[in-house]
Amino acid sequence: MQLDKLCVACFSPTHTSMKIARAIADGTRIARREEIDLTTDPADTPISVRNAICIVAAPVYGGLVAPVAVRRIARLRAENSIAIPVVVYGNRDYEDALVQLRDLLHAQGFTPLCGAAFVGEHSYSRPGMPVAEGRPDAADLQKAAAFGAQAYGSLLHQLNLPHPPATDARDFALTYDSPLESLVTAPAMKGNVPYKTLGPSTPQAPVVNDNCYGCGECVDWCPTGAITIADGRSATRVDLCTKCCACVKFCPVGGRTFDTPYTAMLHQNFSARREPECFV
């Protein structure tokens, strides 16, 4: 039996989860890599992951994995594959999200290895009221790479393999004789089972200002297809909006805004820097 590739799978509307996952992948120094970007892919067809070490990263909404991310990640179907679950939260708390993602991946056939929670700029962060502004920063990415190296080392140790074997894109392979489930044990991770229960979300969406001229970039960034262009301006279906604010952050002319009282609350109460937590 073999593991012969590294896989990075992400749901990452504002790219923070993807940045962290790629840095973790770099830390493994495994050159043979595949990426699965689930962010704007609404299909429900299964995605096969075979013989892979798979880093799976997703954002935290309210202490749990973002619901759309759960649905997209549930498309993954693993065979003889390791999972490294990673959640990215906006400096408040990740609560039960990491164990939720670990359990979801196990249900999809993965063998969980190590896990981590990193901080990314909060979707509601605004100029004048920043919340984890600019994160992940260089220090975060350095810690992510170190975690990748530690996770890979843990896998080699549990498989009783020398460290490090060849990581060349053509030659990389880890060979072992027994099913992964019997060889690999994940450490305890922070979080509760059963997971917390979220109340109903208040429907709201970013609004358009006079800067918008209907270029359509926000349509491409929206993970749920909630945005359309009509009469030279963008419009958002509130019932489809997840409030990820990718459209706000990536609009080239600042044509979209999202005003919520939660921004001030988060800025006031959760501005102190929090550090990544890794479980190896």
Residue pairs with C-beta under 8 A, 6 or more apart in sequence:
1 80
1 175
1 176
1 177
1 178
1 179
1 180
2 51
2 173
2 174
2 175
2 176
3 51
3 52
3 53
3 80
3 81
3 82
3 173
3 174
4 32
4 51
4 52
4 172
4 173
4 174
5 30
5 32
5 33
5 34
5 51
5 52
5 53
5 172
6 25
6 28
6 30
6 32
6 33
6 34
6 52
6 53
6 54
6 55
7 33
7 34
7 35
7 36
7 49
7 52
7 53
7 54
7 55
7 81
8 18
8 21
8 22
8 25
8 33
8 34
8 35
8 36
8 54
8 55
8 57
9 21
9 35
9 36
9 38
9 49
9 54
9 55
9 56
9 57
9 73
9 76
10 17
10 18
10 21
10 35
10 36
10 37
10 38
10 39
10 56
10 57
10 58
11 17
11 38
11 39
11 57
11 58
11 59
11 66
11 68
11 69
11 72
11 73
11 223
12 18
12 19
12 21
12 37
12 39
12 57
12 58
12 59
12 88
13 39
13 59
13 123
13 221
13 223
13 242
13 244
13 245
13 246
14 59
14 120
14 121
14 123
14 244
14 245
14 246
14 249
14 250
16 59
16 88
16 120
16 121
16 135
16 136
17 57
17 58
17 59
17 86
17 88
17 120
18 37
18 39
18 57
19 120
19 136
19 141
20 57
20 86
20 88
20 118
20 120
20 136
20 140
20 141
20 144
21 55
21 56
21 57
21 86
23 136
23 140
23 141
23 142
23 144
23 145
23 148
24 55
24 57
24 84
24 86
24 116
24 144
24 145
24 147
24 148
24 151
25 33
25 55
25 148
26 145
26 148
27 144
27 145
27 146
27 147
27 148
27 149
27 150
27 151
27 152
28 53
28 148
28 149
28 151
28 152
28 167
29 149
29 152
29 164
29 167
30 53
30 152
30 167
30 172
31 167
31 168
31 169
31 172
32 168
32 169
32 170
32 172
34 52
36 47
36 49
36 76
38 69
38 72
38 73
38 75
39 72
39 223
40 220
40 221
40 222
40 223
41 72
42 224
42 225
43 75
44 75
45 75
46 75
46 76
46 77
47 75
47 76
47 77
48 77
48 79
49 76
49 77
49 78
49 79
49 81
49 110
50 78
50 79
50 80
50 81
51 79
51 80
51 81
52 78
52 81
52 82
53 81
53 82
53 84
53 113
53 152
53 155
54 76
54 78
54 81
54 82
54 83
54 84
54 105
54 110
55 84
55 86
55 148
56 73
56 76
56 83
56 84
56 85
56 86
56 101
56 105
57 86
57 87
57 88
58 65
58 66
58 69
58 70
58 73
58 86
58 87
58 88
58 97
58 101
59 65
59 66
59 69
59 87
59 88
59 89
59 120
59 123
59 244
60 66
60 87
60 88
60 89
60 90
60 94
60 95
60 97
60 117
61 67
61 242
62 198
63 93
63 94
63 95
63 96
63 97
63 196
63 198
64 95
64 96
64 97
64 100
64 195
64 196
64 198
65 73
65 87
65 97
65 100
65 101
65 104
66 242
66 244
67 242
68 223
68 224
68 242
70 100
70 104
73 101
73 104
73 105
73 108
74 104
74 108
76 105
76 108
76 110
77 108
77 109
78 105
78 108
78 109
78 110
79 109
80 179
80 180
81 109
81 110
81 111
81 180
82 110
82 111
82 112
82 113
82 155
82 180
82 184
83 102
83 105
83 106
83 110
83 111
83 112
83 113
84 112
84 113
84 114
84 115
84 116
84 151
85 98
85 101
85 102
85 105
85 112
85 115
85 116
86 101
86 115
86 116
86 117
86 118
87 94
87 97
87 98
87 101
87 116
87 117
87 118
88 117
88 118
88 119
88 120
88 136
89 97
89 117
89 118
89 119
89 120
90 119
90 120
90 121
90 122
90 123
90 124
90 125
90 131
90 132
90 266
90 270
91 119
91 122
91 131
91 132
91 135
91 266
91 270
91 271
91 273
91 274
92 122
92 266
92 270
94 117
94 190
94 191
95 191
95 192
95 196
96 191
96 192
96 193
96 195
96 196
97 117
97 191
98 115
98 116
98 117
98 189
98 190
98 191
98 279
99 189
99 190
99 191
99 192
99 193
99 195
100 191
100 195
101 115
102 112
102 115
102 186
102 189
103 193
105 112
106 112
111 180
111 181
111 184
112 184
112 186
113 151
113 154
113 155
113 184
113 186
114 147
114 150
114 151
114 154
114 186
114 187
114 278
114 279
114 280
115 186
115 187
115 189
115 278
115 279
116 144
116 147
116 276
116 277
116 278
116 279
117 190
117 276
117 277
118 136
118 140
118 143
118 144
118 276
119 132
119 135
119 136
119 140
119 273
119 274
119 275
119 276
120 132
120 135
120 136
121 130
121 131
121 132
121 133
121 134
121 135
122 131
122 132
122 266
123 243
123 244
123 245
124 131
124 243
124 245
124 258
124 260
124 262
124 263
124 266
125 131
125 132
125 133
125 263
125 266
125 267
126 263
129 263
129 264
129 266
129 267
130 267
130 271
131 263
131 266
131 267
131 270
131 271
132 270
132 273
132 274
136 144
140 276
143 275
143 276
143 278
144 276
147 276
147 278
147 280
150 278
150 280
151 280
152 164
153 163
154 280
155 174
155 184
156 162
156 163
156 164
156 165
156 174
157 163
158 183
158 184
158 185
159 174
159 176
159 183
159 184
160 176
161 174
161 175
161 176
165 172
165 173
165 174
166 172
176 183
186 279
187 279
187 280
188 279
189 279
190 277
190 279
201 243
203 238
203 239
203 241
204 238
204 241
204 243
204 258
204 260
205 226
205 236
205 237
205 238
205 241
205 243
205 258
206 236
206 241
206 245
206 247
206 248
206 256
206 257
206 258
207 236
207 256
207 257
207 258
207 259
208 233
208 234
208 235
208 255
208 256
209 254
209 255
209 256
209 257
211 251
211 253
211 254
211 255
212 233
212 234
212 251
212 253
212 255
212 256
213 232
213 233
213 253
213 255
214 229
214 231
214 232
214 233
214 234
215 252
215 253
216 229
216 234
217 250
217 251
217 252
218 227
218 234
218 246
218 247
218 250
218 251
218 255
218 256
219 227
219 228
219 229
219 234
221 246
221 247
221 250
222 246
222 247
223 242
223 244
223 246
224 240
224 241
224 242
225 240
226 236
226 237
226 238
226 240
226 241
226 242
227 234
227 235
227 236
227 237
227 247
228 234
228 235
228 237
229 235
234 247
234 255
234 256
236 247
243 258
243 260
245 258
247 256
248 256
248 257
248 258
